[in-house]
Amino acid sequence: MSTSHKQLNKVTLGGLIVTLGIIYGDIGTSPLYVMKAIMGDQPIQDDVVLGALSCIFWTLTLQTTFKYVILTLQADNKGEGGIFSLYTLVKRLKKKGLIVPAIIGGSALLADGIITPPISVSSAIEGLKIYRPELNTVPIVISILFVLFFIQRFGSKFVGKFFGPMMLLWFGMLGVLGLIPMLSNLCVIKALNPYYAIHLLSIHHEGFYVLGFVFLCTTGAEALYSDMGHCGRGNIRISWGFVKSMLVLNYFGQGVYLMEHHGKTLMELSGTPGNQGNPFYLLMPDWFLPFGIAIATSAAVIASQALISGSFTLISEAMRLNFWPKVSVKFPTDLRGQIYIPSINWLLFLGCVFIVLHFKESGNMEAAYGLAIVMCMIMTTILLGYYMVMKRYNPAAIVGIILVYFAIEFSFLIANISKFSHGGYVSLIIAGLLAIIMTVWHTAKKIRSEYTEFTKIDNYKNVLSELSHDTSIPKYATHLVYMTNANLGDEIESKIIYSILQKRPKRADIYWFVHVNVVDEPYRMDYRVREIMKDDVIRVDFYLGFRVAPRINLMFKKVVQDMVKRGEVDITSRYESLNRNNVIGDFKFVIIEKFLSYENEIPWYERIILDIYFILKKVSLSEGRAFGLDSSSIKVEKFPIVIHPPEDLTLTRVENNQQQSYEKDL
C-alpha cells in the first residue's frame, strides 16, 4: 500500500468533517422529500407511518450500511472507488460482457447527476411556500442552479472548506428536530421490527410500488463509493455511523409528528389550500422556519455540488477508458483529482433546467428520480460479484450476498418502473443516450484498433538513420515526434512509416515515437525510454493512471530534460552555427487523424457505428488538444481507414486496336 493511500485511510477529526461535506450531500438531504412522497395525499394512518419508518430503517441498514459501507468499500483501486474503478479491477478476469454493466452503471449515475440538483434545491426552496403559497419557485431554483454551475470554473477548494462544517450543522439540525418529538412519544421505536415494513406493502394505497418512494432514502449510497478517493474508507465508515443516526432520528421524529395527526392529510396540515405540507418543515417551530429553510437550501446546494464534481470525475475516467469522446479538462486548483470539464458542466446545467421546467415541483420530480440510480446499483452488484470471485471469497457467501441484493434491488427496480409513465422515462432516456454514446465510442475504437496495421520498427531503423543524415532533403524539423497507438515497444503504425518516407520525406535529427498506456492504477505517472537507434530513433512510453490527464506536452518536456541531464540525448540543433551557440532545436509533433474511406465493404452495423463515431469526433477535442500539445508545434495529417476494400472489382483493359470500334459504338 502506498504512503498516500495509507494517509488517505487515516481517520482524523478533520477528515471526518471533510467527509461530511463531500460524501453525504445526496443521501443527507433525503429527509426533505422521502416521507412526504410515501404519505402522498392520503389520510395519515399509524400503520402506514410505522411501515414507512421500518422500510427506511432497514433500507439504510441493508442497502447503504452493509452493501456499500461494509462490503463495497473493500473494492478499492489504490484508494479510488466508483463503478469505473470497480470495472478496472474486475476486467483483469478477462470475462466477456463485463463492459456492459460498467457502461450501464456509469450512464445511470450521470443521469442521476442531472436529476438530483433540481429535486434537492426545489425541495428546500419550496419551504418558502409556507409564507407565500402562490410563490412560483421555478425562477429561484434555476437561479440557484445557474450560480452553482457558474462557480464550478473556479474550483471548490475555498467553498469546500465551508461544506464540512455546514453539513455538520445540517445533520445536527436533523437529529435535534427528530429527537425533540421523540422525547415525549417513543411509539415509533416499534418500527425497528421488520414486520411493519412487510405489512406496509399490503396496506399502502400504492401497494408494492410504495418501494419506489422508499428507495429515495438510499439514492446517495452510490456516492459513498464513488467519492472514496477523496476521503478514504476509514473516514467514511466512522462518519456514516453519525450520519445514519441523525437521519434515523429525523425520520422517526417526522413519524411521531404524523402519528400525532392521525386521520389528517398533509394538505390539511399545511394550512394553505393547494399546498401539500412537508413533514420535514412541519416539525420546525415557526420562529425557526427561516433558519431551517436557509440551512436546508445550503445542504441541497452542497448535495448538488458533490454530484457535479462526481460527474466530472466519471467523465474523466470514461475518457481514459475509451468510453467517452475527448473533451477539454481544466484544473482550477492544485487539489489532486479536482477537475472542471466545461462542456459537461453546461450540459448538466441545461439538463437540470429542462428537469425544473418540465416537472416544476419536487413532488413531480420524484417520479423521475430513482429509476436510473437503482439500475446503477444493480450493475455495481454484478461487478461486485466478480470482484468477490477474484478475491476468492467463500463461494456460498458470494452466492448468498448476490441473491439477497438482487432480490432487494430488483424489487426496487420493479417498484420504480411504475414511475416510468409519470416521469421516469426522462431519466431512462438520458441514461440511454449516454449509454449509446459510450457504446459507440468504445466499439468504434475497438474496430479501428483491430484493423490498424503495425510494422516492426527494426525493419526501418536503418533507413530512418540514413534519412536523418541525408542533406539532399530539406530538414523538416530538428526533433520529429509521432504519437503512436502501438502497444508493443518494437512496433509502430504503418501509416507513420508512410508519413515519414513516402507522403513527403521528413528529415529530422531525431525521430521520437510517443505512446500513452492507460493503466488500472488511478494516479500512476511513469515513463520508459527505449533508444532504438543511437541519436536517431527513440521511443517513449508513458504509463498514466485512468484519473491522470495526459498532458503530454509538459510530460514529454520533463522526459527530454531528464534525458539531457543523464547525457542520453543532445537536443541542440545540428546546424553548425546554431550548434556552436548551443541553440536548442525545434520539436514538431505529428498527429495522424483517420477518416472512413468510401472504399470499404463492411457490415451495415459497423458502418453505422463508425458514422456516429466520426460525427461525435467532429464535436470532440482534436487529438492534439486531447494530448495537451501546443497547437503551434502540431502538424495534422489525415489518412483514410480502409477496413474491407472491395474484392470483387473487375476491370478489363482495352487494347489500342479495339479502341476505334468502341468509339464507333459511342
Secondary structure, 3 states (H helix, E strand, C coil): CCHHHHHHHCCCHHHHHHHHHHHCHHHHCHHHCHHHHHHCCCCCCHHHHHHHHHHHHHHHHHHHHHHHHHHHHHCCECCECCHHHHHHHHHHHCCCCCHHHHHHHHHHHHHHHHHHHHHHHHHHHHHHHHCCCCCCCHHHHHHHHHHHHHHHHHCCHHHHHHHHHHHHHHHHHHHHHHHHHHHHCCHHHHHHCHHHHHHHHHHCCCHHHHHHHHHHHHCCHHHHHHCHHHHCHHHHHHHHHHHHHHHHHHHHHHHHHHHHCCCCCHHHHHCCCCCCCCHHHHCCCHHHHHHHHHHHHHHHHHHHHHHHHHHHHHHHHHHHCCCCCCCCCECCCCCCCCCECHHHHHHHHHHHHHHHHHHCCHHHHCCCCCHHHHHHHHHHHHHHHHHHHHCCCCHHHHHHHHHHHHHHHHHHHHHHHCCHHHCHHHHHHHHHHHHHHHHHHHHHHHHHHHCCCEEEHHHCHHHHHHHHCCCCCCEEEEEEEEECCCCCCCEEEHHHHHHHHHHCCCEEEEEEEEEEEEECCCCCEEEEEEEEECCCEEEEEEEEECCCCCCHHHHHHHHHHHHHHCCCCCCECCCHHHHHCCCECCEEEEEEEEEECCCCCCCHHHHHHHHHHHHHHHHCCCHHHHCCCCHHHEEEEEEEECCCCCCCCCCCCCCHHHHHHHHHHC
